[in-house]
Amino acid sequence: MSGDEAEAGGPVGAVRPPARVVVVDDQTVVREGIVMLLGLLPGIEVVGAGGDGEQAITLVAELDPDVVLMDLRMPRCDGVEATRRIRAEYPGTQVVILTTYADDESLFPALKAGARGYLTKDAGGDEIVRAVEDVLSGDAGLAPRIQRRLLERLSQPEAVTSAPKEPPDGLTTREAEVLVLIADGLNNQEIGRELHVSTATVKTHINNLFAKTGLKDRAQAVRYAYRHRLAKPPGEPIT
């Protein structure tokens, strides 16, 4: 490094400005707690907070944050769909999932949607800061057990060949899940209990998937699920 560069405060030893972060979680107490924690951490500036995926997209459009800390299971628009839209429309904003769930059905759709980091809500402040720094540096910000799960999955070649297909007609992962449960004969309340969401949220997903597929009623939805091999007709194996 030249003397002029040192005097001018060049790239060597330069201090990165605080990461501008938006927090998204549908539980008010949890969201406010995360915001309070982040306010105490070095290198992070919370610039906004929202309660669902739609608010996340709006906040990203308005505030242009560096990172969104995103919950997964939320009303109106879940974390996976919000992540997919943010990464498609605002590629300068990275997404780190911060959720209670670490199962494959939560983890892999979120990473496929474009999330660069994945933490569970038992993560400490240092781990959150490290994940934010990692994704801003172009690395993956993954909790250690998430890294182990990925390695386990990669070590099972059969998981690749048996991976589920993309849902048809632009359905989101959650909409496809609702469709499968309809085909299984569950009513809206039962679907809500199965997916840990409100009945109103279930109705929203049903309205969305009906609009995308042109379906008129649940009987058509069942036939659609069978035709697209999303659900198994009674007595018939899925090939």
C-alpha positions in Angstrom: 0.0 0.0 0.0 1.3 3.5 -0.9 1.8 6.2 1.6 -0.9 8.3 -0.2 -3.4 5.5 0.1 -2.7 5.1 3.8 -3.2 8.8 4.4 -6.4 8.8 2.4 -7.8 5.9 4.4 -7.7 3.5 1.5 -9.2 0.0 1.3 -6.6 -1.6 3.6 -8.0 -1.3 7.1 -11.1 0.5 5.9 -14.1 0.1 8.3 -17.3 -1.2 6.7 -20.3 0.9 7.5 -23.0 -0.8 9.7 -25.1 -3.3 7.8 -28.6 -1.9 7.2 -31.0 -4.6 8.4 -34.8 -5.2 8.2 -36.4 -7.6 10.6 -39.5 -9.6 9.6 -41.4 -11.8 12.0 -45.2 -12.2 12.5 -45.0 -12.4 16.3 -44.8 -8.9 17.7 -42.9 -9.9 20.9 -40.4 -11.9 19.0 -39.9 -9.2 16.4 -39.4 -6.5 19.0 -37.0 -8.7 20.9 -34.9 -9.3 17.8 -34.9 -5.6 17.0 -33.8 -4.8 20.6 -31.0 -7.4 20.5 -29.7 -6.2 17.1 -29.6 -2.6 18.4 -27.0 -3.7 21.0 -24.8 -5.4 18.4 -21.8 -3.8 16.6 -22.0 -3.4 12.9 -25.7 -3.6 12.5 -28.3 -0.8 12.1 -32.0 -1.9 12.1 -33.8 0.3 9.6 -37.2 -1.3 9.6 -39.4 -4.2 10.8 -42.5 -5.9 9.5 -44.9 -8.7 10.3 -45.2 -10.7 7.1 -43.8 -11.3 3.7 -45.8 -8.6 1.9 -44.4 -6.0 4.4 -40.9 -7.4 3.9 -41.1 -6.7 0.2 -42.5 -3.2 0.7 -39.8 -2.4 3.2 -37.1 -3.6 0.9 -38.5 -1.5 -1.9 -38.6 1.6 0.4 -35.5 1.2 2.4 -33.0 -0.7 0.2 -31.5 -2.6 3.2 -28.4 -4.7 2.9 -30.0 -7.7 4.7 -33.4 -9.0 5.7 -33.7 -11.3 8.7 -36.7 -13.3 7.6 -39.0 -15.6 9.5 -40.6 -18.4 7.5 -44.1 -19.2 8.6 -46.1 -15.9 8.3 -49.6 -14.9 7.1 -50.4 -13.4 3.7 -47.0 -14.2 2.2 -44.6 -16.7 3.8 -40.8 -16.3 4.1 -40.0 -18.5 1.2 -42.2 -16.6 -1.3 -41.0 -13.3 0.1 -37.4 -14.4 -0.3 -37.9 -15.5 -3.8 -39.5 -12.1 -4.8 -36.9 -10.0 -3.0 -34.0 -11.8 -4.6 -35.7 -11.6 -8.0 -36.7 -7.9 -7.7 -34.0 -6.5 -5.4 -30.9 -8.6 -5.9 -28.8 -6.1 -3.9 -30.6 -7.2 -0.7 -29.5 -10.5 0.9 -31.8 -12.7 3.0 -30.9 -14.5 6.2 -33.7 -16.8 7.4 -34.2 -16.6 11.2 -36.8 -19.2 12.2 -37.8 -21.9 14.7 -37.7 -24.6 12.1 -34.7 -26.5 10.9 -36.4 -29.4 9.1 -35.7 -30.2 5.4 -39.2 -29.0 4.4 -38.3 -25.5 5.7 -34.6 -25.4 5.0 -34.3 -26.4 1.4 -37.1 -24.4 -0.1 -35.7 -21.3 1.6 -32.2 -21.8 0.3 -33.6 -22.6 -3.2 -35.6 -19.4 -3.1 -32.3 -17.5 -2.7 -31.7 -17.1 1.0 -27.9 -16.9 1.7 -28.1 -17.5 5.4 -30.2 -19.7 7.7 -30.3 -19.5 11.5 -32.6 -20.8 14.1 -34.0 -18.6 16.8 -31.7 -20.0 19.5 -28.8 -18.2 17.7 -26.8 -15.8 19.8 -26.0 -12.2 18.9 -22.5 -13.1 17.8 -23.9 -15.7 15.4 -26.3 -13.3 13.9 -23.6 -10.7 13.3 -21.4 -13.3 11.8 -24.1 -14.5 9.4 -24.9 -10.9 8.3 -21.2 -10.3 7.7 -20.8 -13.6 5.8 -23.7 -12.9 3.4 -22.5 -9.4 2.7 -19.0 -10.8 1.9 -20.5 -13.3 -0.6 -20.3 -16.3 1.7 -23.1 -18.4 3.2 -24.3 -17.5 6.7 -25.4 -20.9 8.0 -25.7 -22.1 11.6 -23.3 -25.1 12.3 -26.1 -27.6 12.5 -27.6 -26.3 9.2 -24.2 -26.9 7.6 -24.1 -30.4 9.0 -27.6 -31.0 7.6 -26.6 -29.8 4.1 -23.5 -32.1 4.2 -25.7 -35.0 5.2 -28.1 -34.3 2.4 -25.3 -34.0 -0.1 -23.9 -37.4 1.0 -27.2 -39.1 0.0 -27.3 -39.2 -3.8 -30.8 -40.7 -3.8 -32.1 -37.5 -2.3 -31.2 -35.7 -5.5 -33.0 -38.1 -7.8 -36.1 -38.1 -5.6 -36.3 -34.4 -5.1 -39.8 -33.0 -5.6 -40.7 -31.3 -8.8 -41.4 -27.5 -9.1 -45.1 -26.9 -8.4 -47.0 -26.3 -11.6 -48.7 -23.1 -12.7 -46.4 -20.9 -10.6 -47.8 -22.2 -7.3 -45.7 -21.4 -4.3 -44.4 -24.2 -2.1 -47.0 -23.3 0.6 -49.8 -23.2 -1.9 -48.8 -26.7 -3.2 -48.8 -27.9 0.4 -52.3 -26.6 0.9 -53.4 -28.3 -2.3 -52.0 -31.6 -1.2 -53.9 -31.3 2.1 -57.1 -30.5 0.3 -56.6 -33.7 -1.7 -56.1 -35.5 1.6 -59.6 -34.4 2.6 -58.7 -31.8 5.2 -60.9 -28.8 5.8 -59.6 -25.3 6.3 -59.3 -25.5 10.0 -57.5 -28.9 9.8 -55.1 -27.5 7.2 -54.4 -24.5 9.4 -53.5 -26.8 12.4 -51.3 -28.9 10.2 -49.4 -25.9 8.8 -49.5 -23.9 12.0 -51.3 -21.0 10.4 -54.6 -19.3 10.8 -57.8 -20.3 8.9 -57.7 -16.9 7.2 -54.2 -17.6 5.9 -55.4 -21.0 4.6 -58.3 -19.2 2.7 -55.8 -16.8 1.2 -53.6 -19.6 0.0 -56.6 -21.4 -1.5 -57.9 -18.3 -3.2 -54.4 -17.7 -4.7 -53.9 -21.3 -5.9 -57.5 -21.3 -7.4 -56.7 -18.1 -9.3 -53.4 -19.4 -10.6 -54.8 -22.8 -11.7 -58.3 -21.7 -12.8 -59.9 -24.2 -10.4 -63.5 -23.6 -9.3 -63.9 -25.8 -6.3 -62.2 -28.4 -4.0 -63.3 -31.3 -6.2 -61.5 -29.8 -9.1 -58.5 -29.1 -6.8 -58.4 -32.8 -5.8 -58.4 -33.9 -9.5 -55.7 -31.3 -10.3 -53.5 -32.6 -7.5 -53.8 -36.2 -8.8 -53.2 -35.2 -12.4 -50.0 -33.3 -11.5 -48.8 -36.1 -9.2 -48.8 -33.8 -6.2 -51.0 -36.3 -4.3 -51.6 -40.1 -4.5 -55.0 -41.2 -5.7 -56.4 -43.9 -3.4 -54.9 -47.3 -4.3 -52.5 -45.9 -6.9 -48.8 -45.4 -6.2 -47.0 -42.2 -7.3 -44.5 -43.0 -10.1 
